[in-house]
Amino acid sequence: MIRKPAALPLALPLAISLATVALVGAAASSAVATEMPTRKPGLWDIRMVDTGSGIPGMTMQQCTDASTDKDMIATASPMSKDVCSKQDIQKTAAGYVADAVCTANGMAMTSHSEITGDFDSAYTVKVTSRRDMKPGKPPREMTMTIEAKWVGPCKPNQKPGDMVMPGGFKMNIKDLQKLKAMLPKQ
């Protein structure tokens, strides 16, 4: 099978971005008492390593502020409520633990995430998930680690929500509301 070279670099960052936003959205839809902190405003380097797919790790940058994190939660919460039957996040001594059960396109995914860090200089999200494929296909297990580090102020040409993906692909996370319409309906 021949794959278009541009398809993977654009699809993977978008998929990982949506997964990250869905994780943030779990905080919005769970008990009001558990609220994720917002990240320190500025430029963040976010490195993602997926050990279950063979896809190499990638690093992207995101310019953020408090309203960007709140917008991400507001955007992700309705999306995740549409596809997730369980979303739970709890504060722990080390940080936060999130568990979710979601179904989309006939595939069920169960995930467990451990979130640590201070959200001012760095944080880490370790996600283990199991995706039950369509009938006749074996389940896939995956482990993804997201390591984020605060770099400093956003660059002069950036505005909060701007993300720069590998290969220079740029998008603004605040535009995800437009992408919601593209998600498969249950």
Backbone as a printed PyTorch tensor [residue, N CA C, xyz], in Angstrom:
tensor([[[  0.8400,  -1.1700,   0.0000],
         [  0.0000,   0.0000,   0.0000],
         [  0.8900,   1.2400,   0.0000]],

        [[  0.5700,   2.1990,  -0.8170],
         [  1.3190,   3.4490,  -0.8730],
         [  0.5580,   4.4880,  -0.0740]],

        [[  1.2650,   5.1430,   0.8260],
         [  0.6550,   6.1550,   1.6700],
         [  1.1640,   7.5180,   1.2480]],

        [[  0.2730,   8.4740,   1.1740],
         [  0.6890,   9.8340,   0.8340],
         [  1.6150,  10.3420,   1.9270]],

        [[  2.7660,  10.9180,   1.5940],
         [  3.6980,  11.3460,   2.6110],
         [  3.1240,  12.3950,   3.5460]],

        [[  2.2640,  13.2730,   3.0760],
         [  1.7530,  14.3480,   3.9220],
         [  0.6580,  13.8720,   4.8610]],

        [[  0.0500,  12.7260,   4.5930],
         [ -1.0970,  12.2920,   5.3870],
         [ -0.7200,  11.9990,   6.8300]],

        [[  0.3440,  11.2670,   7.0680],
         [  0.7190,  10.9110,   8.4170],
         [  1.1350,  12.1170,   9.2400]],

        [[  2.0230,  13.0030,   8.7640],
         [  2.4230,  14.1200,   9.5960],
         [  1.2590,  15.0210,  10.0000]],

        [[  0.2530,  15.1770,   9.1680],
         [ -0.8710,  16.0340,   9.5260],
         [ -1.8770,  15.2970,  10.3870]],

        [[ -2.1440,  14.0390,  10.0950],
         [ -3.1520,  13.2890,  10.8310],
         [ -2.6980,  12.9670,  12.2460]],

        [[ -1.4540,  12.5670,  12.4300],
         [ -0.9750,  12.1880,  13.7440],
         [ -1.0190,  13.3450,  14.7320]],

        [[ -0.4700,  14.5210,  14.4160],
         [ -0.5540,  15.6130,  15.3800],
         [ -1.9960,  15.9780,  15.7210]],

        [[ -2.8700,  15.9510,  14.7380],
         [ -4.2610,  16.2810,  14.9960],
         [ -4.8790,  15.2490,  15.9260]],

        [[ -4.6120,  13.9800,  15.6750],
         [ -5.1610,  12.9240,  16.5250],
         [ -4.6260,  13.0390,  17.9470]],

        [[ -3.3230,  13.2910,  18.0820],
         [ -2.7440,  13.4210,  19.4090],
         [ -3.2670,  14.6690,  20.0960]],

        [[ -3.4270,  15.7540,  19.3530],
         [ -3.9930,  16.9770,  19.9330],
         [ -5.3930,  16.7220,  20.4550]],

        [[ -6.2090,  16.0260,  19.6600],
         [ -7.5750,  15.7310,  20.1000],
         [ -7.5650,  14.8240,  21.3220]],

        [[ -6.6330,  13.8630,  21.3690],
         [ -6.5390,  12.9900,  22.5310],
         [ -6.1460,  13.7810,  23.7690]],

        [[ -5.2180,  14.7060,  23.6110],
         [ -4.7990,  15.5470,  24.7240],
         [ -5.9480,  16.4090,  25.2060]],

        [[ -6.6750,  16.9940,  24.2710],
         [ -7.8170,  17.8240,  24.6390],
         [ -8.8850,  16.9800,  25.3260]],

        [[ -9.0840,  15.7540,  24.8650],
         [-10.0690,  14.8820,  25.5040],
         [ -9.6750,  14.5950,  26.9460]],

        [[ -8.3760,  14.4280,  27.2000],
         [ -7.9030,  14.2220,  28.5560],
         [ -8.2030,  15.4410,  29.4050]],

        [[ -7.9310,  16.6280,  28.8860],
         [ -8.2440,  17.8610,  29.6000],
         [ -9.7540,  17.9550,  29.8130]],

        [[-10.5230,  17.5270,  28.8210],
         [-11.9740,  17.5640,  28.9210],
         [-12.5110,  16.6730,  30.0230]],

        [[-11.7980,  15.6050,  30.3550],
         [-12.2420,  14.7420,  31.4440],
         [-12.3210,  15.5270,  32.7420]],

        [[-11.4350,  16.4860,  32.9050],
         [-11.4600,  17.3190,  34.1020],
         [-12.7320,  18.1520,  34.1670]],

        [[-13.1970,  18.6100,  33.0310],
         [-14.3780,  19.4610,  33.0030],
         [-15.6510,  18.6870,  33.2720]],

        [[-15.6920,  17.4350,  32.8790],
         [-16.9370,  16.6920,  32.9890],
         [-17.0180,  15.8400,  34.2460]],

        [[-15.9520,  15.7640,  35.0170],
         [-15.9940,  14.9680,  36.2280],
         [-16.4690,  15.8350,  37.3860]],

        [[-16.3720,  15.3010,  38.5610],
         [-16.8740,  16.0010,  39.7410],
         [-16.3120,  17.4100,  39.8270]],

        [[-17.1620,  18.3280,  40.2310],
         [-16.7710,  19.7350,  40.3000],
         [-15.6120,  19.9330,  41.2700]],

        [[-15.5250,  19.0830,  42.2980],
         [-14.4800,  19.2390,  43.3010],
         [-13.0860,  19.0090,  42.7280]],

        [[-12.9580,  18.2380,  41.6600],
         [-11.6610,  17.9720,  41.0550],
         [-11.4910,  18.8830,  39.8510]],

        [[-10.5860,  19.8200,  39.9810],
         [-10.3640,  20.7590,  38.8870],
         [ -8.8780,  20.7840,  38.5540]],

        [[ -8.5660,  20.5720,  37.2920],
         [ -7.1750,  20.6010,  36.8560],
         [ -6.6710,  22.0380,  36.8870]],

        [[ -5.4180,  22.2370,  37.3100],
         [ -4.8630,  23.5940,  37.2700],
         [ -4.5860,  24.0320,  35.8330]],

        [[ -4.5930,  25.3370,  35.6170],
         [ -4.2120,  25.8450,  34.3000],
         [ -2.6940,  25.9490,  34.2550]],

        [[ -2.1580,  25.8770,  33.0480],
         [ -0.7120,  25.9560,  32.8810],
         [ -0.2410,  27.4060,  32.9590]],

        [[  1.0130,  27.5580,  33.2970],
         [  1.6240,  28.8840,  33.3120],
         [  1.5490,  29.4690,  31.9000]],

        [[  1.1380,  30.7310,  31.7670],
         [  1.0890,  31.3470,  30.4320],
         [  2.4710,  31.3770,  29.7880]],

        [[  2.4990,  31.1900,  28.4830],
         [  3.7520,  31.2440,  27.7480],
         [  3.8750,  30.0990,  26.7640]],

        [[  5.1080,  29.8400,  26.3480],
         [  5.3950,  28.8270,  25.3370],
         [  5.7950,  27.5140,  26.0090]],

        [[  5.1250,  26.4430,  25.6050],
         [  5.3810,  25.1130,  26.1420],
         [  5.8800,  24.1960,  25.0310]],

        [[  6.9520,  23.4440,  25.3090],
         [  7.3950,  22.3420,  24.4480],
         [  6.6680,  21.1020,  24.9400]],

        [[  5.9770,  20.4130,  24.0460],
         [  5.2130,  19.2270,  24.4150],
         [  5.7260,  18.0640,  23.5740]],

        [[  6.3250,  17.0860,  24.2490],
         [  6.8770,  15.9100,  23.5660],
         [  5.9740,  14.7180,  23.8380]],

        [[  5.6170,  14.0110,  22.7730],
         [  4.7520,  12.8420,  22.8850],
         [  5.4720,  11.6210,  22.3470]],

        [[  5.4710,  10.5660,  23.1400],
         [  6.0800,   9.3030,  22.7350],
         [  5.0240,   8.2170,  22.8850]],

        [[  4.7100,   7.5380,  21.8000],
         [  3.7120,   6.4710,  21.7570],
         [  4.4590,   5.1600,  21.5780]],

        [[  4.4550,   4.3220,  22.6280],
         [  5.2140,   3.0740,  22.5470],
         [  4.3880,   1.9150,  22.0060]],

        [[  3.1230,   2.1450,  21.6770],
         [  2.2950,   1.0460,  21.2110],
         [  2.0780,   0.9930,  19.7160]],

        [[  2.5360,   1.9970,  18.9780],
         [  2.2110,   2.0180,  17.5520],
         [  3.4260,   1.9530,  16.6440]],

        [[  4.6050,   2.1410,  17.2000],
         [  5.7940,   2.1700,  16.3600],
         [  6.0180,   3.5170,  15.6980]],

        [[  5.1290,   4.4680,  15.9410],
         [  5.2880,   5.8110,  15.3800],
         [  6.3030,   6.5630,  16.2370]],

        [[  7.2850,   7.2120,  15.6210],
         [  8.2970,   7.9110,  16.4110],
         [  7.6960,   9.0630,  17.2150]],

        [[  8.3680,   9.4000,  18.3080],
         [  7.9300,  10.5190,  19.1340],
         [  7.9650,  11.8190,  18.3520]],

        [[  7.2380,  12.7880,  18.8500],
         [  7.2240,  14.0910,  18.1950],
         [  7.1520,  15.1780,  19.2550]],

        [[  7.6430,  16.3470,  18.8840],
         [  7.5830,  17.5030,  19.7710],
         [  6.8600,  18.6200,  19.0500]],

        [[  5.9680,  19.2660,  19.7750],
         [  5.2980,  20.4380,  19.2350],
         [  5.4020,  21.5490,  20.2640]],

        [[  5.0900,  22.7530,  19.8510],
         [  5.0880,  23.8860,  20.7670],
         [  3.6970,  24.4760,  20.8110]],

        [[  3.3050,  24.9300,  22.0060],
         [  2.0150,  25.5930,  22.1440],
         [  2.1740,  26.8470,  22.9810]],

        [[  1.6260,  27.9440,  22.4570],
         [  1.5400,  29.2070,  23.1820],
         [  0.2200,  29.1790,  23.9420]],

        [[  0.2490,  29.4010,  25.2480],
         [ -0.9810,  29.2940,  26.0320],
         [ -1.1220,  30.4230,  27.0420]],

        [[ -2.3340,  30.5730,  27.5220],
         [ -2.6440,  31.4400,  28.6530],
         [ -3.8170,  30.7920,  29.3850]],

        [[ -4.2530,  31.3860,  30.5030],
         [ -5.3200,  30.7750,  31.3030],
         [ -6.6040,  30.6000,  30.4990]],

        [[ -6.9360,  31.5680,  29.6590],
         [ -8.1850,  31.4470,  28.8950],
         [ -8.0890,  30.3380,  27.8460]],

        [[ -6.8950,  30.0780,  27.3190],
         [ -6.7250,  28.9950,  26.3440],
         [ -7.0270,  27.6510,  26.9930]],

        [[ -6.4930,  27.4090,  28.1840],
         [ -6.7690,  26.1490,  28.8700],
         [ -8.2630,  26.0150,  29.1670]],

        [[ -8.8900,  27.0950,  29.5960],
         [-10.3350,  27.0530,  29.8700],
         [-11.1230,  26.8010,  28.5810]],

        [[-10.6940,  27.4110,  27.4710],
         [-11.3520,  27.1730,  26.1800],
         [-11.1860,  25.7200,  25.7390]],

        [[ -9.9920,  25.1390,  25.9850],
         [ -9.7660,  23.7360,  25.6330],
         [-10.7370,  22.8410,  26.3930]],

        [[-10.9240,  23.1210,  27.6770],
         [-11.8480,  22.3260,  28.4860],
         [-13.2740,  22.5100,  27.9840]],

        [[-13.6530,  23.7500,  27.7030],
         [-15.0160,  24.0240,  27.2240],
         [-15.2780,  23.3500,  25.8780]],

        [[-14.2670,  23.2710,  25.0280],
         [-14.4240,  22.6270,  23.7190],
         [-14.4290,  21.1090,  23.8560]],

        [[-13.5240,  20.5790,  24.6790],
         [-13.3780,  19.1280,  24.7870],
         [-14.5100,  18.4750,  25.5560]],

        [[-15.0400,  19.1560,  26.5450],
         [-16.0540,  18.5360,  27.3870],
         [-17.2690,  18.0510,  26.6020]],

        [[-17.8930,  18.8780,  25.7530],
         [-19.0340,  18.3550,  24.9870],
         [-18.6350,  17.2400,  24.0190]],

        [[-17.4250,  17.3440,  23.4120],
         [-16.9760,  16.2960,  22.4860],
         [-16.8200,  14.9770,  23.2270]],

        [[-16.1760,  15.0220,  24.4090],
         [-15.9320,  13.7810,  25.1250],
         [-17.2170,  13.2270,  25.7290]],

        [[-18.1540,  14.0880,  26.1170],
         [-19.4360,  13.5990,  26.6360],
         [-20.2000,  12.8300,  25.5680]],

        [[-20.0190,  13.2090,  24.3060],
         [-20.7140,  12.5390,  23.2050],
         [-20.2160,  11.1150,  22.9820]],

        [[-18.9580,  10.8290,  23.2860],
         [-18.3850,   9.5200,  22.9650],
         [-17.9290,   8.7150,  24.1790]],

        [[-17.9370,   9.3070,  25.3710],
         [-17.4130,   8.6150,  26.5520],
         [-18.5160,   8.3060,  27.5600]],

        [[-18.6070,   7.0260,  27.9440],
         [-19.5920,   6.6180,  28.9470],
         [-19.0490,   6.7980,  30.3560]],

        [[-17.7310,   6.8620,  30.4890],
         [-17.1120,   7.0710,  31.7950],
         [-15.9800,   8.0620,  31.6330]],

        [[-15.9610,   9.0470,  32.5130],
         [-14.8540,   9.9950,  32.5820],
         [-14.6930,  10.3510,  34.0480]],

        [[-13.5720,  10.0110,  34.6080],
         [-13.3750,  10.2530,  36.0310],
         [-11.9620,  10.7690,  36.2400]],

        [[-11.8410,  11.8200,  37.0170],
         [-10.5210,  12.3360,  37.3630],
         [-10.4910,  12.5910,  38.8590]],

        [[ -9.4110,  12.1530,  39.4750],
         [ -9.2630,  12.2810,  40.9190],
         [ -7.9200,  12.9110,  41.2480]],

        [[ -7.9030,  13.7380,  42.2790],
         [ -6.6580,  14.3100,  42.7910],
         [ -5.9960,  13.2360,  43.6360]],

        [[ -4.6940,  13.0690,  43.4720],
         [ -3.9220,  12.1170,  44.2690],
         [ -2.7830,  12.8680,  44.9440]],

        [[ -2.0390,  12.1780,  45.7920],
         [ -0.8960,  12.8020,  46.4520],
         [  0.1640,  13.2210,  45.4400]],

        [[  0.2770,  12.4730,  44.3390],
         [  1.3080,  12.7590,  43.3320],
         [  0.8250,  13.6700,  42.2090]],

        [[ -0.4820,  13.8930,  42.0940],
         [ -1.0130,  14.7060,  41.0000],
         [ -2.4650,  14.3880,  40.7410]],

        [[ -2.7390,  13.7470,  39.5950],
         [ -4.1050,  13.4000,  39.2050],
         [ -4.1010,  12.0490,  38.5120]],

        [[ -5.2300,  11.3480,  38.6040],
         [ -5.4400,  10.1050,  37.8790],
         [ -6.7600,  10.2530,  37.1380]],

        [[ -6.7680,   9.9190,  35.8500],
         [ -7.9810,  10.0120,  35.0330],
         [ -8.2540,   8.6610,  34.3820]],

        [[ -9.5230,   8.2600,  34.3920],
         [ -9.9520,   7.0250,  33.7400],
         [-11.1180,   7.3480,  32.8200]],

        [[-11.1180,   6.7390,  31.6300],
         [-12.1840,   6.9930,  30.6600],
         [-12.4970,   5.7280,  29.8760]],

        [[-13.7740,   5.6200,  29.4760],
         [-14.2350,   4.5760,  28.5670],
         [-15.0080,   5.2950,  27.4670]],

        [[-14.5250,   5.1840,  26.2310],
         [-15.1220,   5.9170,  25.1110],
         [-15.3470,   4.9740,  23.9290]],

        [[-16.3380,   5.3070,  23.0900],
         [-16.6310,   4.5220,  21.8930],
         [-16.8360,   5.4640,  20.7180]],

        [[-16.1570,   5.1780,  19.6130],
         [-16.3210,   5.9600,  18.3780],
         [-16.0830,   5.0340,  17.1940]],

        [[-16.8790,   5.1790,  16.1650],
         [-16.7530,   4.3510,  14.9510],
         [-16.7560,   2.8630,  15.2630]],

        [[-17.5290,   2.4500,  16.2720],
         [-17.6210,   1.0390,  16.6140],
         [-16.4360,   0.5010,  17.3830]],

        [[-15.5040,   1.3580,  17.7730],
         [-14.3370,   0.9230,  18.5370],
         [-14.4280,   1.4830,  19.9510]],

        [[-14.2160,   0.6180,  20.9350],
         [-14.2250,   1.0380,  22.3300],
         [-12.7890,   1.2470,  22.7940]],

        [[-12.5670,   2.2970,  23.5910],
         [-11.2420,   2.5560,  24.1320],
         [-11.3660,   2.8080,  25.6250]],

        [[-10.5310,   2.1130,  26.3870],
         [-10.4340,   2.3140,  27.8250],
         [ -9.0640,   2.9090,  28.0890]],

        [[ -9.0130,   3.9870,  28.8790],
         [ -7.7120,   4.6010,  29.1490],
         [ -7.5570,   4.9290,  30.6260]],

        [[ -6.3070,   4.9030,  31.0570],
         [ -5.9230,   5.2740,  32.4180],
         [ -4.7500,   6.2390,  32.2870]],

        [[ -4.8700,   7.4070,  32.9010],
         [ -3.8270,   8.4340,  32.7900],
         [ -3.3580,   8.8620,  34.1680]],

        [[ -2.0550,   9.0380,  34.2970],
         [ -1.4600,   9.5720,  35.5210],
         [ -0.7880,  10.8810,  35.1600]],

        [[ -1.1620,  11.9500,  35.8650],
         [ -0.7010,  13.2960,  35.5480],
         [  0.0770,  13.8260,  36.7440]],

        [[  1.3330,  14.2150,  36.5080],
         [  2.1680,  14.7530,  37.5800],
         [  2.8340,  16.0370,  37.1060]],

        [[  3.3110,  16.8260,  38.0510],
         [  4.0100,  18.0610,  37.7150],
         [  3.3400,  19.2580,  38.3480]],

        [[  3.9500,  20.4180,  38.1650],
         [  3.4370,  21.6250,  38.8160],
         [  2.6710,  22.5600,  37.8850]],

        [[  2.6410,  22.3000,  36.5950],
         [  1.9480,  23.0990,  35.5810],
         [  2.5060,  24.5180,  35.4570]],

        [[  3.5790,  24.8260,  36.2060],
         [  4.2730,  26.1110,  36.0710],
         [  5.5700,  25.9530,  35.2910]],

        [[  6.2610,  24.8260,  35.5050],
         [  7.5220,  24.6060,  34.7980],
         [  7.4990,  23.3210,  33.9750]],

        [[  6.7290,  22.3210,  34.4280],
         [  6.6850,  21.0460,  33.7040],
         [  5.5340,  20.1890,  34.2160]],

        [[  5.0740,  19.2900,  33.3440],
         [  4.1230,  18.2620,  33.7560],
         [  4.3000,  17.0580,  32.8360]],

        [[  3.8720,  15.8990,  33.3280],
         [  3.9620,  14.6540,  32.5730],
         [  2.6130,  13.9470,  32.6330]],

        [[  2.1840,  13.4080,  31.5030],
         [  0.9580,  12.6150,  31.4340],
         [  1.3490,  11.2500,  30.8720]],

        [[  1.0870,  10.1960,  31.6430],
         [  1.3350,   8.8290,  31.1780],
         [ -0.0220,   8.1760,  30.9590]],

        [[ -0.2760,   7.7740,  29.7190],
         [ -1.5660,   7.2040,  29.3390],
         [ -1.3650,   5.7590,  28.8960]],

        [[ -2.1160,   4.8550,  29.5000],
         [ -2.1730,   3.4840,  29.0050],
         [ -3.5990,   3.2760,  28.5080]],

        [[ -3.7220,   2.6800,  27.3390],
         [ -5.0600,   2.4980,  26.7820],
         [ -5.1650,   1.1630,  26.0550]],

        [[ -6.3900,   0.7260,  25.9570],
         [ -6.7140,  -0.4900,  25.2000],
         [ -7.8400,  -0.1160,  24.2520]],

        [[ -7.6090,  -0.3810,  22.9920],
         [ -8.6170,  -0.0760,  21.9760],
         [ -9.1040,  -1.3920,  21.3940]],

        [[-10.3950,  -1.6590,  21.5960],
         [-11.0140,  -2.8500,  21.0230],
         [-11.4410,  -2.5030,  19.6120]],

        [[-10.8240,  -3.1810,  18.6730],
         [-11.0610,  -2.9010,  17.2630],
         [-12.4050,  -3.4820,  16.8310]],

        [[-12.7010,  -3.3140,  15.5870],
         [-13.9410,  -3.8740,  15.0390],
         [-13.8830,  -5.3980,  15.1290]],

        [[-15.0420,  -6.0780,  15.0760],
         [-15.0660,  -7.5450,  15.2030],
         [-14.0720,  -8.2260,  14.2590]],

        [[-13.3900,  -9.2320,  14.8180],
         [-12.4230,  -9.9780,  14.0260],
         [-11.0100,  -9.4230,  14.1070]],

        [[-10.8440,  -8.2610,  14.6880],
         [ -9.5170,  -7.6450,  14.8240],
         [ -9.0850,  -7.7400,  16.2870]],

        [[ -7.8050,  -8.0250,  16.5410],
         [ -7.3450,  -8.0990,  17.9290],
         [ -7.2950,  -6.7010,  18.5640]],

        [[ -7.4710,  -6.6240,  19.8940],
         [ -7.3700,  -5.3240,  20.5630],
         [ -5.9490,  -4.7780,  20.4670]],

        [[ -5.8270,  -3.4650,  20.5520],
         [ -4.5110,  -2.8130,  20.5400],
         [ -4.2970,  -2.1270,  21.8720]],

        [[ -3.1180,  -2.3540,  22.4210],
         [ -2.7470,  -1.6740,  23.6530],
         [ -1.6600,  -0.6760,  23.3320]],

        [[ -1.6900,   0.4330,  24.0350],
         [ -0.7640,   1.5190,  23.7360],
         [ -0.3870,   2.2130,  25.0360]],

        [[  0.8250,   2.6990,  25.0730],
         [  1.2730,   3.5480,  26.1680],
         [  1.8330,   4.8160,  25.5490]],

        [[  1.3280,   5.9500,  25.9940],
         [  1.8020,   7.2350,  25.4790],
         [  2.2410,   8.0860,  26.6640]],

        [[  3.3660,   8.7320,  26.5120],
         [  3.8510,   9.6650,  27.5200],
         [  3.9280,  11.0460,  26.8960]],

        [[  3.3530,  12.0100,  27.5860],
         [  3.4080,  13.4110,  27.1690],
         [  4.2300,  14.1450,  28.2130]],

        [[  5.3340,  14.7320,  27.7810],
         [  6.1800,  15.5220,  28.6760],
         [  6.1520,  16.9580,  28.1930]],

        [[  5.7480,  17.8590,  29.0740],
         [  5.6450,  19.2690,  28.6990],
         [  6.5440,  20.1060,  29.5950]],

        [[  7.2510,  21.0460,  28.9650],
         [  8.1440,  21.9470,  29.7000],
         [  7.8820,  23.3760,  29.2680]],

        [[  7.8300,  24.2670,  30.2500],
         [  7.6550,  25.6810,  29.9690],
         [  8.9740,  26.2250,  29.4300]],

        [[  8.9220,  26.9230,  28.2890],
         [ 10.1250,  27.4290,  27.6300],
         [ 10.3660,  28.8900,  27.9780]],

        [[  9.3010,  29.6750,  28.0440],
         [  9.4000,  31.1100,  28.2950],
         [  8.1880,  31.8040,  27.6940]],

        [[  8.2820,  33.1000,  27.4820],
         [  7.1540,  33.8100,  26.8660],
         [  6.9160,  33.3170,  25.4380]],

        [[  5.6830,  33.4840,  24.9690],
         [  5.3700,  33.1410,  23.5770],
         [  6.1950,  34.0200,  22.6510]],

        [[  6.4650,  33.5170,  21.4660],
         [  7.2220,  34.2890,  20.4780],
         [  6.3860,  35.4830,  20.0270]],

        [[  7.0360,  36.5600,  19.5700],
         [  6.2990,  37.7730,  19.1970],
         [  5.1950,  37.5520,  18.1590]],

        [[  5.3560,  36.5960,  17.2710],
         [  4.3500,  36.3780,  16.2250],
         [  3.2800,  35.3570,  16.6260]],

        [[  3.2670,  34.9270,  17.8910],
         [  2.3090,  33.9220,  18.3420],
         [  1.2150,  34.5460,  19.2010]],

        [[  0.0390,  33.9030,  19.1500],
         [ -1.0470,  34.2970,  20.0450],
         [ -1.4730,  33.0600,  20.8310]],

        [[ -2.0820,  33.2310,  22.0010],
         [ -2.4820,  32.0790,  22.8030],
         [ -3.3310,  31.1000,  21.9960]],

        [[ -2.9800,  29.8160,  22.1240],
         [ -3.6660,  28.7540,  21.3920],
         [ -2.8970,  28.2830,  20.1770]],

        [[ -1.9260,  29.0730,  19.7020],
         [ -1.1390,  28.6700,  18.5350],
         [ -0.3080,  27.4350,  18.8590]],

        [[ -0.3340,  26.4710,  17.9430],
         [  0.4740,  25.2650,  18.0630],
         [  1.3010,  25.1130,  16.7990]],

        [[  2.5660,  24.7510,  16.9760],
         [  3.4450,  24.4620,  15.8450],
         [  3.8080,  22.9860,  15.9480]],

        [[  3.3710,  22.2250,  14.9370],
         [  3.5910,  20.7850,  14.8830],
         [  4.8830,  20.4880,  14.1240]],

        [[  5.3620,  19.2370,  14.2100],
         [  6.5260,  18.8620,  13.4040],
         [  6.2730,  19.1620,  11.9330]],

        [[  7.2960,  19.5960,  11.2560],
         [  7.1640,  19.9390,   9.8440],
         [  6.6410,  21.3470,   9.6220]],

        [[  6.4240,  22.1000,  10.7200],
         [  5.9860,  23.4830,  10.5940],
         [  4.4900,  23.6790,  10.4520]],

        [[  3.6820,  22.5980,  10.4770],
         [  2.2280,  22.7300,  10.3940],
         [  1.7480,  23.5400,  11.5930]],

        [[  0.9500,  24.5870,  11.3370],
         [  0.4650,  25.4630,  12.4050],
         [ -1.0480,  25.4080,  12.4860]],

        [[ -1.5530,  25.4630,  13.7180],
         [ -2.9930,  25.5600,  13.9490],
         [ -3.2020,  26.2590,  15.2790]],

        [[ -4.4120,  26.7190,  15.5040],
         [ -4.7430,  27.3140,  16.7850],
         [ -5.7430,  26.3950,  17.4660]],

        [[ -5.4210,  25.9970,  18.6780],
         [ -6.2430,  25.0470,  19.4230],
         [ -7.6670,  25.5700,  19.6020]],

        [[ -7.8230,  26.8870,  19.5700],
         [ -9.1590,  27.4740,  19.7280],
         [-10.0410,  27.1930,  18.5150]],

        [[ -9.4410,  26.7320,  17.4190],
         [-10.2190,  26.3770,  16.2310],
         [-10.8060,  24.9650,  16.3190]],

        [[-10.5490,  24.2460,  17.4210],
         [-11.0470,  22.8750,  17.5460],
         [-12.5670,  22.8050,  17.5290]],

        [[-13.2280,  23.8750,  17.9360],
         [-14.6900,  23.8730,  17.8890],
         [-15.1610,  23.5800,  16.4700]],

        [[-14.4220,  24.1090,  15.4760],
         [-14.7700,  23.8520,  14.0790],
         [-14.5670,  22.3780,  13.7320]],

        [[-13.5620,  21.7520,  14.3500],
         [-13.2780,  20.3460,  14.0660],
         [-14.3160,  19.4160,  14.6850]],

        [[-15.0160,  19.8910,  15.7080],
         [-16.0140,  19.0580,  16.3670],
         [-17.0400,  18.5430,  15.3650]],

        [[-17.4070,  19.3700,  14.4140],
         [-18.4020,  18.9710,  13.4140],
         [-17.9000,  17.8220,  12.5430]],

        [[-16.5790,  17.6160,  12.4940],
         [-16.0110,  16.5650,  11.6540],
         [-15.9530,  15.2110,  12.3670]],

        [[-16.1980,  15.1830,  13.6860],
         [-16.1350,  13.9250,  14.4260],
         [-17.2920,  13.0180,  14.0320]],

        [[-17.0500,  11.7000,  14.0370],
         [-18.1290,  10.7700,  13.6790],
         [-19.2530,  10.8310,  14.7060]],

        [[-20.4600,  10.7190,  14.2360],
         [-21.6400,  10.7130,  15.1060],
         [-21.9020,   9.2850,  15.5530]],

        [[-22.3630,   9.1470,  16.7720],
         [-22.6930,   7.8190,  17.3200],
         [-23.9980,   7.3180,  16.7790]]])
